[in-house]
Amino acid sequence: MLWLVPVLLTVALSPVPEDHELLSAPDRRVRSADRRIGELLAAGMERSPTFAHLVRAVNATDVIVYIEPTRHLPKTLAGRLLLLPRAGEQRYLRIQVRVDLPGRELIALIGHELRHALEVAADPTVRDDDGMLALYQRIGRATLGTLHAFDTEEAQIAGRRVRQELVG
């Protein structure tokens, strides 16, 4: 958990743009080309303090996260985080989420995956698939039945909190 301290301090000490600017600014770190995902991001920012915190925290890192809906995930997955090839020193992540989920579940799932993005962002050694695998072998637990699939307690908690805030 100590590895997250620099990320949280950066968020706490950085000038805070308005939440709506975090989703539309040219230098934003959380992005989607999909209209529905964009609407869900805005709804999550508005209705869930945990979700808004996750977006702000990712915005204070060196990663850029693209979120895309997909119909082509293994049946055992609702979402996943992928590391894209680097461009110079920039690290890119792609979050894929199941398109057929209800809006509230998608927002909670995106929150869960954004927490994973923060885990990657907090570890500067994650520069390729081997680095990502090593990170999750160290901090995560393997998901049964899926090769190289991991989860963390922190991501589970984040998803549950977002879901609860959306209901309440």
DSSP file with accessible surface (Angstrom, degrees, kcal/mol):
  #  RESIDUE AA STRUCTURE BP1 BP2  ACC     N-H-->O    O-->H-N    N-H-->O    O-->H-N    TCO  KAPPA ALPHA  PHI   PSI    X-CA   Y-CA   Z-CA
    1    1 A M    >         0   0  136      0, 0.0     3,-1.6     0, 0.0     4,-0.4   0.000 360.0 360.0 360.0 -25.5    0.0    0.0    0.0
    2    2 A L  G >   +     0   0  149      1,-0.3     3,-1.3     2,-0.2     0, 0.0   0.795 360.0  69.2 -63.5 -26.3    3.0    2.3    0.5
    3    3 A W  G 3  S+     0   0   76      1,-0.3     4,-0.4     2,-0.2    -1,-0.3   0.715  93.7  58.3 -65.7 -16.7    3.6    2.4   -3.2
    4    4 A L  G <> S+     0   0   13     -3,-1.6     4,-2.4     1,-0.2     3,-0.3   0.690  82.5  85.7 -85.8 -15.4    0.4    4.4   -3.6
    5    5 A V  H <> S+     0   0   65     -3,-1.3     4,-2.8    -4,-0.4     5,-0.3   0.903  86.4  50.9 -56.5 -47.9    1.5    7.2   -1.3
    6    6 A P  H  > S+     0   0   78      0, 0.0     4,-2.2     0, 0.0    -1,-0.2   0.908 111.6  49.0 -59.4 -37.3    3.4    9.2   -4.1
    7    7 A V  H  > S+     0   0   15     -4,-0.4     4,-2.2    -3,-0.3    -2,-0.2   0.947 113.2  45.9 -65.3 -46.4    0.3    9.0   -6.3
    8    8 A L  H  X S+     0   0   69     -4,-2.4     4,-2.6     1,-0.2    -1,-0.2   0.895 112.2  50.9 -66.0 -38.3   -2.0   10.2   -3.6
    9    9 A L  H  X S+     0   0   94     -4,-2.8     4,-2.3    -5,-0.2    -1,-0.2   0.905 108.4  52.5 -64.9 -39.3    0.4   13.0   -2.6
   10   10 A T  H  X S+     0   0   61     -4,-2.2     4,-1.3    -5,-0.3    -2,-0.2   0.931 111.4  46.5 -60.6 -43.9    0.6   14.2   -6.2
   11   11 A V  H  < S+     0   0   25     -4,-2.2     3,-0.3     1,-0.2    -2,-0.2   0.933 113.7  48.5 -63.1 -44.2   -3.2   14.3   -6.3
   12   12 A A  H  < S+     0   0   75     -4,-2.6    -1,-0.2     1,-0.2    -2,-0.2   0.850 117.7  39.8 -67.5 -33.1   -3.4   16.2   -3.0
   13   13 A L  H  < S+     0   0  142     -4,-2.3    -1,-0.2    -5,-0.2    -2,-0.2   0.577  96.2  94.0 -96.5  -8.8   -0.8   18.7   -3.9
   14   14 A S  S  < S-     0   0   46     -4,-1.3     2,-0.1    -3,-0.3    46,-0.0  -0.511  89.5 -96.0 -83.2 149.6   -1.7   19.4   -7.5
   15   15 A P        -     0   0  120      0, 0.0    -1,-0.1     0, 0.0    -2,-0.1  -0.447  44.8-128.0 -59.6 137.8   -4.0   22.2   -8.6
   16   16 A V        -     0   0  100     -2,-0.1     3,-0.1    -4,-0.1     2,-0.1  -0.807  18.1-154.0-100.0 110.5   -7.4   20.6   -8.9
   17   17 A P        -     0   0   48      0, 0.0     5,-0.1     0, 0.0    39,-0.0  -0.397  39.5 -84.9 -71.6 158.8   -9.2   21.2  -12.2
   18   18 A E    >>  -     0   0  119      1,-0.1     4,-1.1    -2,-0.1     3,-0.9  -0.345  40.2-116.3 -59.8 146.7  -13.0   21.1  -12.1
   19   19 A D  H >> S+     0   0   53      1,-0.3     3,-0.8     2,-0.2     4,-0.6   0.884 114.7  55.0 -57.4 -40.3  -14.3   17.5  -12.4
   20   20 A H  H >4 S+     0   0  127      1,-0.3     3,-0.6     2,-0.2     4,-0.5   0.830 104.3  56.2 -65.2 -27.0  -16.0   18.2  -15.8
   21   21 A E  H X> S+     0   0   85     -3,-0.9     4,-2.4     1,-0.2     3,-0.7   0.796  94.6  67.0 -71.8 -27.8  -12.7   19.5  -17.1
   22   22 A L  H << S+     0   0    4     -4,-1.1     8,-0.5    -3,-0.8     7,-0.2   0.763 104.8  43.4 -64.4 -24.7  -11.0   16.2  -16.3
   23   23 A L  T << S+     0   0   37     -4,-0.6    -1,-0.2    -3,-0.6    -2,-0.2   0.553 124.3  32.3 -96.6  -9.8  -13.1   14.5  -18.9
   24   24 A S  T <4 S+     0   0   80     -3,-0.7    -2,-0.2    -4,-0.5    -3,-0.1   0.548  84.4 113.2-123.7 -11.4  -12.8   17.1  -21.7
   25   25 A A  S >< S-     0   0   23     -4,-2.4     3,-1.8     1,-0.1    -4,-0.0  -0.313  71.1-124.5 -64.8 144.5   -9.4   18.7  -21.3
   26   26 A P  T 3  S+     0   0  119      0, 0.0    -1,-0.1     0, 0.0    -3,-0.0   0.816 112.2  47.4 -59.6 -29.1   -7.0   18.0  -24.2
   27   27 A D  T 3  S+     0   0  116      2,-0.0    -2,-0.1     0, 0.0    -5,-0.0   0.185  82.7 140.6 -99.4  20.1   -4.4   16.6  -21.7
   28   28 A R    <   -     0   0   65     -3,-1.8    -5,-0.1     1,-0.1    -6,-0.1  -0.204  44.7-151.0 -61.2 153.5   -6.9   14.4  -19.9
   29   29 A R  S    S+     0   0   57     -7,-0.2    36,-3.8    26,-0.2     2,-0.5   0.607  80.7  63.3-102.3 -18.8   -5.6   11.0  -18.8
   30   30 A V  E    S+a   65   0A   3     -8,-0.5     2,-0.3    34,-0.2    36,-0.2  -0.959  72.0 165.1-110.4 120.2   -9.0    9.1  -18.9
   31   31 A R  E     +a   66   0A  48     34,-3.0    36,-2.8    -2,-0.5     2,-0.3  -0.934  20.8 177.4-137.4 154.8  -10.4    9.0  -22.4
   32   32 A S        -     0   0   29     -2,-0.3    36,-0.1    34,-0.2    34,-0.0  -0.944  21.8-158.7-155.2 140.2  -13.0    7.2  -24.5
   33   33 A A  S    S+     0   0  112     34,-0.4     2,-0.5    -2,-0.3    35,-0.1   0.520  72.9  97.2 -89.5  -6.6  -14.1    7.6  -28.1
   34   34 A D     >  -     0   0   60     33,-0.5     4,-2.4     1,-0.1     5,-0.2  -0.713  67.9-147.9 -90.2 127.1  -17.4    5.9  -27.3
   35   35 A R  H  > S+     0   0  174     -2,-0.5     4,-2.4     1,-0.2     5,-0.2   0.917  97.4  49.4 -60.1 -45.0  -20.3    8.3  -26.5
   36   36 A R  H  > S+     0   0   83      1,-0.2     4,-2.4     2,-0.2    -1,-0.2   0.927 110.9  49.3 -64.5 -42.2  -22.0    6.0  -24.0
   37   37 A I  H  > S+     0   0    1      1,-0.2     4,-2.8     2,-0.2    -1,-0.2   0.926 109.6  53.2 -62.4 -41.3  -18.8    5.4  -22.1
   38   38 A G  H  X S+     0   0   31     -4,-2.4     4,-2.2     1,-0.2    -2,-0.2   0.920 109.7  47.8 -58.3 -42.5  -18.3    9.2  -22.1
   39   39 A E  H  X S+     0   0  102     -4,-2.4     4,-2.5     1,-0.2    -1,-0.2   0.897 111.8  50.0 -65.8 -39.1  -21.8    9.7  -20.6
   40   40 A L  H  X S+     0   0   19     -4,-2.4     4,-2.8     2,-0.2    -2,-0.2   0.884 108.4  52.8 -68.3 -37.1  -21.1    7.0  -18.0
   41   41 A L  H  X S+     0   0    6     -4,-2.8     4,-2.5     2,-0.2    -2,-0.2   0.940 111.2  46.6 -60.5 -45.8  -17.8    8.6  -17.0
   42   42 A A  H  X S+     0   0   47     -4,-2.2     4,-2.1     2,-0.2    -2,-0.2   0.922 113.4  48.6 -63.5 -42.9  -19.6   11.9  -16.5
   43   43 A A  H  X S+     0   0   26     -4,-2.5     4,-2.8     1,-0.2     5,-0.3   0.915 111.2  50.5 -64.0 -42.0  -22.4   10.2  -14.5
   44   44 A G  H  X S+     0   0    0     -4,-2.8     4,-2.1     1,-0.2     8,-0.5   0.923 110.1  49.8 -61.9 -43.0  -19.8    8.4  -12.4
   45   45 A M  H  < S+     0   0   14     -4,-2.5    -1,-0.2     1,-0.2    -2,-0.2   0.885 116.7  42.6 -61.7 -39.1  -17.9   11.6  -11.7
   46   46 A E  H  < S+     0   0  167     -4,-2.1    -2,-0.2    -5,-0.2    -1,-0.2   0.876 123.8  32.4 -76.4 -38.0  -21.2   13.3  -10.6
   47   47 A R  H  < S+     0   0  114     -4,-2.8    -2,-0.2     1,-0.2    -3,-0.2   0.604 113.3  53.9-102.3 -12.8  -22.7   10.6   -8.6
   48   48 A S     X  -     0   0    2     -4,-2.1     4,-2.6    -5,-0.3     5,-0.2  -0.928  52.3-165.8-130.8 111.3  -19.8    8.7   -6.9
   49   49 A P  H  > S+     0   0   90      0, 0.0     4,-2.4     0, 0.0     5,-0.1   0.877  96.6  53.1 -58.7 -35.8  -17.1   10.5   -4.9
   50   50 A T  H  > S+     0   0   25      2,-0.2     4,-2.3     1,-0.2     5,-0.2   0.935 109.4  47.4 -65.5 -44.6  -15.0    7.3   -5.1
   51   51 A F  H  > S+     0   0    0     -7,-0.2     4,-2.4     2,-0.2     5,-0.2   0.940 112.2  50.0 -61.6 -46.3  -15.3    7.2   -8.9
   52   52 A A  H  X S+     0   0    3     -4,-2.6     4,-2.6    -8,-0.5    -1,-0.2   0.905 109.9  51.4 -60.0 -41.0  -14.4   11.0   -9.1
   53   53 A H  H  X S+     0   0   69     -4,-2.4     4,-2.8    -5,-0.2    -1,-0.2   0.911 108.5  51.4 -62.1 -42.6  -11.4   10.4   -6.9
   54   54 A L  H  X S+     0   0    6     -4,-2.3     4,-2.6     2,-0.2     5,-0.2   0.924 111.1  47.2 -61.7 -44.1  -10.2    7.5   -9.1
   55   55 A V  H  X S+     0   0    1     -4,-2.4     4,-2.4     1,-0.2    -2,-0.2   0.939 113.8  47.8 -64.0 -44.6  -10.4    9.7  -12.2
   56   56 A R  H  X S+     0   0   67     -4,-2.6     4,-0.8     1,-0.2    -2,-0.2   0.908 112.1  50.3 -61.6 -41.5   -8.6   12.6  -10.5
   57   57 A A  H >< S+     0   0    0     -4,-2.8     3,-0.8     2,-0.2    -2,-0.2   0.921 110.9  47.6 -64.6 -43.5   -5.9   10.2   -9.2
   58   58 A V  H >< S+     0   0    0     -4,-2.6     3,-2.1     1,-0.2     5,-0.3   0.911 106.4  59.4 -62.9 -38.2   -5.3    8.7  -12.7
   59   59 A N  H 3< S+     0   0   37     -4,-2.4    -1,-0.2     1,-0.3    -2,-0.2   0.749 101.3  55.4 -62.9 -21.6   -5.2   12.3  -14.1
   60   60 A A  T << S+     0   0   32     -4,-0.8    -1,-0.3    -3,-0.8    -2,-0.2   0.345  99.4  79.8 -92.8   7.8   -2.2   13.0  -11.8
   61   61 A T  S <  S-     0   0   20     -3,-2.1    61,-0.1     2,-0.2    57,-0.0  -0.401  88.3-110.3-105.2-175.9   -0.2   10.0  -13.1
   62   62 A D  S    S+     0   0   58     59,-0.2    29,-1.0    -2,-0.1     2,-0.3   0.281  86.2  94.7 -97.6   9.0    2.0    9.4  -16.2
   63   63 A V  E     - b   0  91A   0     -5,-0.3     2,-0.5    27,-0.1    -2,-0.2  -0.738  60.5-149.6-102.0 150.8   -0.5    6.9  -17.8
   64   64 A I  E     - b   0  92A  11     27,-2.0    29,-3.0    -2,-0.3     2,-0.5  -0.984  16.6-156.8-113.9 129.0   -3.2    7.6  -20.3
   65   65 A V  E     -ab  30  93A   0    -36,-3.8   -34,-3.0    -2,-0.5     2,-0.5  -0.936   6.2-164.3-114.4 121.7   -6.2    5.3  -20.1
   66   66 A Y  E     -ab  31  94A  82     27,-2.8    29,-3.4    -2,-0.5     2,-0.5  -0.908   8.8-157.3-102.2 130.7   -8.5    4.5  -23.0
   67   67 A I  E     + b   0  95A   3    -36,-2.8   -33,-0.5    -2,-0.5   -34,-0.4  -0.933  16.7 173.1-111.8 128.7  -11.8    2.9  -22.1
   68   68 A E  E     - b   0  96A  64     27,-2.9    29,-2.1    -2,-0.5     2,-0.2  -0.993  28.4-127.9-137.1 141.2  -13.7    1.0  -24.8
   69   69 A P  E     - b   0  97A  35      0, 0.0     2,-0.3     0, 0.0    29,-0.2  -0.568  33.6-179.7 -80.0 150.4  -16.8   -1.2  -24.8
   70   70 A T  E     - b   0  98A  19     27,-2.4    29,-2.0    -2,-0.2    30,-0.3  -0.995  36.8-160.1-149.3 154.0  -16.5   -4.6  -26.3
   71   71 A R  S    S+     0   0  180     -2,-0.3     2,-0.3    27,-0.2    27,-0.1   0.308  83.0  79.8-105.6   0.9  -18.5   -7.7  -27.0
   72   72 A H        +     0   0  154      2,-0.0    -1,-0.1     3,-0.0     3,-0.0  -0.429  57.7 121.8-116.2  56.9  -15.4   -9.9  -27.3
   73   73 A L  S    S-     0   0   14     -2,-0.3    24,-0.0    -3,-0.1     7,-0.0  -0.856  72.4 -91.7-108.5 152.1  -14.2  -10.7  -23.8
   74   74 A P    >   -     0   0   58      0, 0.0     3,-2.5     0, 0.0    -1,-0.1  -0.296  43.0-111.3 -55.6 147.0  -13.9  -14.2  -22.5
   75   75 A K  T 3  S+     0   0  202      1,-0.3    -2,-0.0     3,-0.0    -3,-0.0   0.769 116.5  59.1 -55.7 -26.1  -17.1  -15.3  -20.8
   76   76 A T  T 3  S+     0   0   99     69,-0.1     2,-0.4     2,-0.0    -1,-0.3   0.540  97.7  74.0 -82.5  -5.6  -15.4  -15.2  -17.4
   77   77 A L    <   +     0   0   30     -3,-2.5    -4,-0.1     1,-0.1     3,-0.1  -0.910  43.8 178.2-115.1 137.0  -14.5  -11.5  -17.7
   78   78 A A  S    S-     0   0   40     -2,-0.4    20,-2.7     1,-0.4     2,-0.3   0.646  81.3  -6.8 -97.6 -23.8  -16.6   -8.4  -17.4
   79   79 A G  E     -C   97   0A   7     18,-0.2    -1,-0.4     2,-0.0     2,-0.3  -0.982  62.3-168.0-162.3 163.9  -13.6   -6.1  -17.9
   80   80 A R  E     -C   96   0A  76     16,-2.2    16,-2.5    -2,-0.3     2,-0.5  -0.989  18.8-130.1-157.8 158.2   -9.9   -6.1  -18.2
   81   81 A L  E     -C   95   0A  20     -2,-0.3     2,-0.4    14,-0.2    14,-0.2  -0.948  25.2-171.9-112.9 129.6   -6.9   -3.8  -18.3
   82   82 A L  E     -C   94   0A  47     12,-3.0    12,-3.0    -2,-0.5     2,-0.5  -0.944  20.2-133.1-122.7 144.2   -4.3   -4.1  -21.0
   83   83 A L  E     -C   93   0A  18     -2,-0.4    10,-0.2    10,-0.2    46,-0.1  -0.844  24.2-152.3 -94.3 125.9   -0.9   -2.4  -21.4
   84   84 A L  E     -C   92   0A  47      8,-2.6     8,-0.5    -2,-0.5     0, 0.0  -0.586  34.1 -79.6 -92.6 161.5   -0.4   -0.9  -24.9
   85   85 A P  E     -     0   0A 115      0, 0.0    -1,-0.1     0, 0.0    43,-0.1  -0.284  56.0-106.5 -59.6 142.9    3.0   -0.5  -26.5
   86   86 A R  E     -     0   0A 108     41,-0.3     2,-0.5     5,-0.1     5,-0.2  -0.351  18.7-151.6 -69.3 150.3    4.8    2.6  -25.3
   87   87 A A  E >  S-C   90   0A  57      3,-1.5     3,-2.0    -2,-0.1     2,-0.3  -0.945  70.4 -51.4-119.7 102.9    5.2    5.7  -27.4
   88   88 A G  T 3  S-     0   0   59     -2,-0.5    -2,-0.0     1,-0.3     0, 0.0  -0.497 119.9 -26.0  65.0-126.9    8.5    7.3  -26.1
   89   89 A E  T 3  S+     0   0  130     -2,-0.3     2,-0.3    -3,-0.1    -1,-0.3   0.469 111.7 112.3 -95.0  -4.3    8.2    7.5  -22.4
   90   90 A Q  E <   - C   0  87A  45     -3,-2.0    -3,-1.5   -27,-0.0     2,-0.5  -0.560  56.1-149.5 -75.9 132.2    4.3    7.6  -22.4
   91   91 A R  E     -b   63   0A   2    -29,-1.0   -27,-2.0    -2,-0.3     2,-0.4  -0.873  12.2-164.3-101.7 132.2    2.5    4.6  -20.9
   92   92 A Y  E     -bC  64  84A  57     -8,-0.5    -8,-2.6    -2,-0.5     2,-0.3  -0.946   4.7-170.6-117.7 136.9   -0.9    3.8  -22.4
   93   93 A L  E     -bC  65  83A   0    -29,-3.0   -27,-2.8    -2,-0.4     2,-0.5  -0.928   8.5-153.0-121.6 149.8   -3.5    1.5  -20.9
   94   94 A R  E     -bC  66  82A  75    -12,-3.0   -12,-3.0    -2,-0.3     2,-0.5  -0.991   3.2-161.1-124.6 126.6   -6.7    0.2  -22.4
   95   95 A I  E     -bC  67  81A   0    -29,-3.4   -27,-2.9    -2,-0.5     2,-0.5  -0.935   7.7-165.2-103.0 124.8   -9.7   -0.8  -20.3
   96   96 A Q  E     -bC  68  80A  14    -16,-2.5   -16,-2.2    -2,-0.5     2,-0.4  -0.944   8.4-174.8-109.2 132.3  -12.2   -3.0  -22.1
   97   97 A V  E     -bC  69  79A   0    -29,-2.1   -27,-2.4    -2,-0.5     2,-0.3  -0.963  34.6 -99.1-128.4 147.1  -15.6   -3.4  -20.6
   98   98 A R  E >   -b   70   0A  42    -20,-2.7     3,-1.0    -2,-0.4   -27,-0.2  -0.443  27.7-150.7 -64.4 123.8  -18.5   -5.6  -21.5
   99   99 A V  T 3  S+     0   0   33    -29,-2.0    -1,-0.2    -2,-0.3   -28,-0.1   0.743  86.8  66.0 -70.9 -22.8  -21.0   -3.5  -23.5
  100  100 A D  T 3  S+     0   0  108    -30,-0.3    -1,-0.2     2,-0.0    -2,-0.1   0.391  76.6 107.1 -88.8   8.3  -24.1   -5.4  -22.5
  101  101 A L  S <  S-     0   0   41     -3,-1.0     5,-0.0   -23,-0.1    -4,-0.0  -0.544  79.2-100.6 -82.9 150.4  -23.9   -4.5  -18.8
  102  102 A P     >  -     0   0   85      0, 0.0     4,-2.4     0, 0.0     3,-0.3  -0.299  39.2-104.8 -63.7 156.5  -26.4   -2.0  -17.3
  103  103 A G  H  > S+     0   0   22      1,-0.2     4,-2.5     2,-0.2     5,-0.2   0.870 118.4  50.2 -52.4 -48.1  -25.1    1.6  -16.8
  104  104 A R  H  > S+     0   0  116      1,-0.2     4,-2.2     2,-0.2    -1,-0.2   0.910 112.5  47.8 -61.7 -41.0  -24.6    1.4  -13.0
  105  105 A E  H  > S+     0   0   63     -3,-0.3     4,-2.5     1,-0.2    -1,-0.2   0.878 110.5  52.2 -67.6 -36.2  -22.7   -1.9  -13.3
  106  106 A L  H  X S+     0   0    0     -4,-2.4     4,-2.9     2,-0.2    -2,-0.2   0.911 108.7  49.9 -65.7 -42.0  -20.5   -0.5  -16.1
  107  107 A I  H  X S+     0   0    2     -4,-2.5     4,-2.6     2,-0.2    -2,-0.2   0.941 112.7  46.9 -61.5 -45.8  -19.7    2.6  -14.0
  108  108 A A  H  X S+     0   0    0     -4,-2.2     4,-2.4     2,-0.2    -2,-0.2   0.911 113.1  49.7 -62.2 -40.9  -18.7    0.3  -11.0
  109  109 A L  H  X S+     0   0   22     -4,-2.5     4,-2.6     2,-0.2    -2,-0.2   0.917 109.7  50.1 -64.8 -42.5  -16.7   -1.9  -13.4
  110  110 A I  H  X S+     0   0    0     -4,-2.9     4,-2.9     2,-0.2     5,-0.2   0.925 109.6  52.2 -62.8 -40.3  -14.9    1.1  -14.8
  111  111 A G  H  X S+     0   0    0     -4,-2.6     4,-1.8     2,-0.2    -2,-0.2   0.927 109.0  50.2 -59.2 -44.1  -14.1    2.2  -11.3
  112  112 A H  H  X S+     0   0   22     -4,-2.4     4,-1.5     1,-0.2    -2,-0.2   0.943 113.6  44.8 -57.5 -47.8  -12.7   -1.2  -10.5
  113  113 A E  H  X S+     0   0   11     -4,-2.6     4,-2.2     1,-0.2    -2,-0.2   0.846 107.6  57.6 -71.0 -32.8  -10.5   -1.1  -13.6
  114  114 A L  H  X S+     0   0    0     -4,-2.9     4,-2.1     2,-0.2    -1,-0.2   0.874 103.0  55.5 -63.8 -33.6   -9.4    2.5  -12.9
  115  115 A R  H  X S+     0   0   18     -4,-1.8     4,-1.7     1,-0.2    -2,-0.2   0.919 106.6  49.8 -64.2 -39.4   -8.1    1.3   -9.6
  116  116 A H  H  X S+     0   0    9     -4,-1.5     4,-2.2     1,-0.2    -2,-0.2   0.902 106.5  55.9 -63.2 -39.5   -6.0   -1.3  -11.5
  117  117 A A  H  X S+     0   0    0     -4,-2.2     4,-2.9     1,-0.2    -2,-0.2   0.903 106.1  51.2 -59.7 -38.7   -4.8    1.6  -13.7
  118  118 A L  H  X S+     0   0    4     -4,-2.1     4,-2.1     2,-0.2    -1,-0.2   0.868 105.8  55.3 -65.6 -36.3   -3.6    3.3  -10.6
  119  119 A E  H  < S+     0   0    0     -4,-1.7     4,-0.4     2,-0.2    -2,-0.2   0.929 112.3  42.7 -61.7 -43.1   -1.8    0.2   -9.5
  120  120 A V  H >< S+     0   0    0     -4,-2.2     3,-1.5     1,-0.2     6,-0.3   0.932 112.5  53.2 -67.7 -44.5    0.1    0.1  -12.8
  121  121 A A  H 3< S+     0   0   11     -4,-2.9   -59,-0.2     1,-0.3    -1,-0.2   0.847 103.7  57.6 -60.0 -35.1    0.7    3.9  -12.7
  122  122 A A  T 3< S+     0   0   18     -4,-2.1    -1,-0.3     1,-0.2    -2,-0.2   0.623  98.8  66.1 -73.3 -11.6    2.3    3.6   -9.2
  123  123 A D    X   -     0   0   18     -3,-1.5     3,-2.0    -4,-0.4    -1,-0.2  -0.864  62.2-170.9-115.6  99.4    4.9    1.2  -10.4
  124  124 A P  T 3  S+     0   0   86      0, 0.0    -1,-0.1     0, 0.0    -2,-0.1   0.653  81.4  70.7 -65.7 -11.8    7.3    2.8  -12.9
  125  125 A T  T 3  S+     0   0   97      6,-0.1     2,-1.3     1,-0.1     3,-0.3   0.628  71.9  96.9 -79.1 -10.8    8.8   -0.6  -13.7
  126  126 A V    <   +     0   0    0     -3,-2.0     3,-0.1    -6,-0.3    -1,-0.1  -0.660  39.1 130.6 -81.7  96.8    5.7   -1.6  -15.5
  127  127 A R        +     0   0   61     -2,-1.3   -41,-0.3     1,-0.2     2,-0.3   0.400  68.9  15.8-123.8  -8.6    6.7   -0.8  -19.1
  128  128 A D  S  > S-     0   0   85     -3,-0.3     4,-2.2   -43,-0.1     5,-0.2  -0.911  92.9 -81.7-155.2 178.7    5.8   -4.0  -20.9
  129  129 A D  H  > S+     0   0  116     -2,-0.3     4,-2.7     1,-0.2     5,-0.2   0.870 125.5  54.1 -60.0 -37.3    3.7   -7.2  -20.5
  130  130 A D  H  > S+     0   0  124      1,-0.2     4,-2.5     2,-0.2    -1,-0.2   0.913 109.0  48.7 -64.2 -40.8    6.4   -8.9  -18.4
  131  131 A G  H  > S+     0   0   12      2,-0.2     4,-2.2     1,-0.2    -2,-0.2   0.896 112.4  48.4 -65.1 -38.7    6.5   -5.9  -16.0
  132  132 A M  H  X S+     0   0   26     -4,-2.2     4,-2.3     2,-0.2     5,-0.2   0.922 111.3  49.5 -68.3 -42.3    2.7   -5.9  -15.7
  133  133 A L  H  X S+     0   0   41     -4,-2.7     4,-2.3     1,-0.2     5,-0.2   0.934 110.9  50.1 -61.5 -43.6    2.7   -9.7  -15.1
  134  134 A A  H  X S+     0   0   44     -4,-2.5     4,-1.6     1,-0.2    -1,-0.2   0.907 109.1  52.7 -62.5 -40.9    5.3   -9.3  -12.4
  135  135 A L  H  X S+     0   0    4     -4,-2.2     4,-2.8     1,-0.2     5,-0.3   0.958 113.1  42.3 -58.9 -50.3    3.3   -6.5  -10.7
  136  136 A Y  H  X S+     0   0   13     -4,-2.3     4,-1.9     1,-0.2    -1,-0.2   0.805 109.4  56.7 -75.6 -23.8    0.2   -8.6  -10.5
  137  137 A Q  H  < S+     0   0  119     -4,-2.3    -1,-0.2    -5,-0.2    -2,-0.2   0.855 115.2  41.6 -68.2 -29.5    2.0  -11.7   -9.4
  138  138 A R  H  < S+     0   0  153     -4,-1.6    -2,-0.2    -3,-0.3    -1,-0.2   0.897 131.2  19.9 -82.5 -43.8    3.3   -9.6   -6.5
  139  139 A I  H  < S+     0   0   42     -4,-2.8    -3,-0.2    -5,-0.2    -2,-0.2   0.609 116.7  58.0-106.7 -13.3    0.2   -7.6   -5.5
  140  140 A G  S  < S-     0   0   23     -4,-1.9     2,-0.4    -5,-0.3    12,-0.2  -0.396  70.3-121.0-111.0-175.3   -2.7   -9.6   -6.9
  141  141 A R  E     -D  151   0B 127     10,-2.6    10,-2.1    -2,-0.1    -4,-0.1  -0.990  35.8-106.5-127.9 141.0   -4.3  -12.9   -6.8
  142  142 A A  E     -D  150   0B  69     -2,-0.4     2,-0.5     8,-0.2     8,-0.3  -0.357  28.2-127.2 -66.8 140.6   -4.8  -15.2   -9.8
  143  143 A T    >   -     0   0   52      6,-2.9     3,-1.5     3,-0.3     6,-0.3  -0.800  34.6-108.3 -87.7 128.4   -8.3  -15.5  -11.1
  144  144 A L  T 3  S+     0   0  164     -2,-0.5    -1,-0.1     1,-0.2     3,-0.1  -0.260  94.9  10.8 -60.5 137.7   -9.3  -19.1  -11.4
  145  145 A G  T 3  S+     0   0   88      1,-0.1     2,-0.5     4,-0.0    -1,-0.2   0.443 104.2  98.0  81.5  -0.3   -9.5  -20.6  -14.9
  146  146 A T  S X  S-     0   0   32     -3,-1.5     3,-1.2     3,-0.2    -3,-0.3  -0.975  71.6-126.3-127.8 125.4   -8.0  -17.6  -16.7
  147  147 A L  T 3  S-     0   0  147     -2,-0.5     3,-0.1     1,-0.3    -3,-0.0  -0.472  91.8  -4.2 -67.8 129.8   -4.3  -17.5  -17.9
  148  148 A H  T 3  S+     0   0  117     -2,-0.2     2,-0.5     1,-0.2    -1,-0.3   0.828  96.0 137.6  56.1  36.8   -2.6  -14.3  -16.6
  149  149 A A    <   +     0   0   15     -3,-1.2    -6,-2.9    -6,-0.3     2,-0.3  -0.966  25.3 170.6-113.0 129.7   -5.7  -12.9  -15.1
  150  150 A F  E     -D  142   0B  48     -2,-0.5     2,-0.3    -8,-0.3    -8,-0.2  -0.912  15.8-166.5-134.4 159.9   -5.4  -11.2  -11.7
  151  151 A D  E     -D  141   0B  21    -10,-2.1   -10,-2.6    -2,-0.3     2,-0.3  -0.939  10.2-144.9-140.0 162.6   -7.4   -9.1   -9.3
  152  152 A T     >  -     0   0    1     -2,-0.3     4,-2.0   -12,-0.2     5,-0.1  -0.949  22.7-125.8-127.9 153.3   -6.6   -7.1   -6.2
  153  153 A E  H  > S+     0   0   95     -2,-0.3     4,-2.7     1,-0.2     5,-0.2   0.882 111.4  57.7 -61.6 -38.5   -8.6   -6.5   -3.0
  154  154 A E  H  > S+     0   0   58      1,-0.2     4,-2.4     2,-0.2    -1,-0.2   0.893 107.0  47.1 -62.1 -40.3   -8.2   -2.7   -3.6
  155  155 A A  H  > S+     0   0    0      2,-0.2     4,-2.5     1,-0.2    -1,-0.2   0.899 111.4  51.5 -68.7 -39.0   -9.9   -2.9   -7.0
  156  156 A Q  H  X S+     0   0   56     -4,-2.0     4,-2.3     2,-0.2    -2,-0.2   0.936 111.6  47.3 -60.4 -46.0  -12.7   -5.1   -5.6
  157  157 A I  H  X S+     0   0   50     -4,-2.7     4,-2.8     1,-0.2     5,-0.2   0.922 110.6  52.0 -61.9 -44.9  -13.2   -2.5   -2.8
  158  158 A A  H  X S+     0   0    6     -4,-2.4     4,-2.5     1,-0.2     5,-0.2   0.934 110.2  48.2 -59.5 -46.4  -13.2    0.4   -5.3
  159  159 A G  H  X S+     0   0    4     -4,-2.5     4,-2.3     1,-0.2    -1,-0.2   0.916 112.8  48.1 -60.8 -43.3  -15.9   -1.3   -7.5
  160  160 A R  H  X S+     0   0  100     -4,-2.3     4,-2.6     2,-0.2    -2,-0.2   0.916 111.5  50.2 -64.3 -42.3  -18.1   -2.1   -4.5
  161  161 A R  H  X S+     0   0  136     -4,-2.8     4,-2.5     2,-0.2     5,-0.2   0.925 110.9  48.4 -62.2 -45.9  -17.8    1.5   -3.1
  162  162 A V  H  X S+     0   0    0     -4,-2.5     4,-2.1    -5,-0.2    -1,-0.2   0.952 112.0  49.8 -59.7 -47.2  -18.7    3.0   -6.5
  163  163 A R  H  X S+     0   0   81     -4,-2.3     4,-1.5     1,-0.2    -2,-0.2   0.927 112.0  48.1 -57.7 -46.3  -21.7    0.6   -6.8
  164  164 A Q  H  X S+     0   0  131     -4,-2.6     4,-2.5     1,-0.2    -1,-0.2   0.897 110.8  50.6 -62.9 -41.6  -22.9    1.5   -3.3
  165  165 A E  H  < S+     0   0   58     -4,-2.5    -1,-0.2     1,-0.2    -2,-0.2   0.847 108.5  52.5 -66.8 -32.5  -22.6    5.2   -3.9
  166  166 A L  H  < S+     0   0    8     -4,-2.1    -1,-0.2    -5,-0.2    -2,-0.2   0.822 113.8  43.1 -71.7 -31.1  -24.6    5.0   -7.2
  167  167 A V  H  <        0   0   96     -4,-1.5    -2,-0.2    -5,-0.2    -1,-0.2   0.881 360.0 360.0 -78.7 -40.9  -27.4    3.2   -5.4
  168  168 A G     <        0   0   99     -4,-2.5    -3,-0.1    -5,-0.2    -4,-0.0   0.542 360.0 360.0 -78.5 360.0  -27.5    5.4   -2.3
